[in-house]
Amino acid sequence: MIIPYNELSKDALQTLIEDFVTRDGTDYGDNEKSMQEKAEHLLALLKTGDLLITYNEDTKDCGLVTKDKLGNNI
């Protein structure tokens, strides 16, 4: 299930984004960015629709995924 970012409260969205940027594997390469810069980048991607919030009803888990990765499953 896709959850529109603007349907989350500001606090819930911020928590989701912060959780994502602090996970292992979110390395930005040689360009080290602050948590705020990473969060702003993700929010911009959410606003353009290039990044989506997913929710799995079976596992009660939510996450962020690029539109390209979902492909035709949207």
C-alpha positions as CSV (number, residue, x, y, z in Angstrom):
1,M,0.0,0.0,0.0
2,I,1.3,3.5,-0.9
3,I,0.7,6.2,1.8
4,P,0.8,9.8,0.5
5,Y,3.4,11.7,2.5
6,N,1.0,14.6,3.1
7,E,-1.5,12.3,4.9
8,L,1.0,11.8,7.7
9,S,1.4,14.2,10.6
10,K,4.5,16.4,10.4
11,D,5.9,14.5,13.4
12,A,5.2,11.1,12.0
13,L,6.8,12.0,8.6
14,Q,9.9,13.5,10.3
15,T,10.3,10.3,12.4
16,L,10.0,8.1,9.4
17,I,12.6,10.1,7.5
18,E,15.0,10.2,10.4
19,D,14.7,6.5,10.9
20,F,15.5,6.0,7.3
21,V,18.5,8.2,7.1
22,T,20.1,6.7,10.3
23,R,19.9,3.1,9.0
24,D,22.9,1.3,7.8
25,G,23.3,1.3,4.1
26,T,22.3,4.9,3.5
27,D,25.8,6.0,2.6
28,Y,26.0,9.0,0.3
29,G,29.6,8.2,-0.8
30,D,32.3,10.7,-0.6
31,N,29.9,13.6,0.0
32,E,29.2,13.4,3.7
33,K,25.8,15.1,4.5
34,S,24.2,16.0,7.7
35,M,21.1,14.3,8.9
36,Q,19.1,17.4,8.2
37,E,20.5,17.6,4.6
38,K,19.6,13.9,4.0
39,A,16.1,14.5,5.5
40,E,15.5,17.6,3.3
41,H,16.6,15.6,0.2
42,L,14.2,12.8,1.0
43,L,11.3,15.2,1.7
44,A,12.0,16.8,-1.7
45,L,11.9,13.4,-3.4
46,L,8.6,12.6,-1.6
47,K,7.1,15.9,-2.8
48,T,8.0,15.2,-6.4
49,G,6.7,11.6,-6.2
50,D,10.1,10.1,-6.9
51,L,10.1,8.6,-3.4
52,L,7.1,6.8,-1.9
53,I,6.0,5.7,1.5
54,T,5.0,2.0,1.6
55,Y,3.0,0.2,4.2
56,N,2.8,-3.6,4.5
57,E,-0.4,-4.5,6.3
58,D,0.8,-8.1,7.0
59,T,4.0,-7.0,8.8
60,K,2.8,-3.6,10.0
61,D,6.0,-2.2,8.5
62,C,6.5,1.0,6.6
63,G,9.4,2.2,4.6
64,L,10.6,4.5,1.8
65,V,11.1,3.2,-1.7
66,T,11.9,4.9,-5.0
67,K,9.1,5.0,-7.6
68,D,11.5,3.2,-10.1
69,K,11.9,0.3,-7.7
70,L,8.2,-0.2,-7.5
71,G,7.8,-0.1,-11.2
72,N,4.4,-1.3,-12.3
73,N,3.4,-2.3,-8.8
74,I,2.0,1.1,-8.0
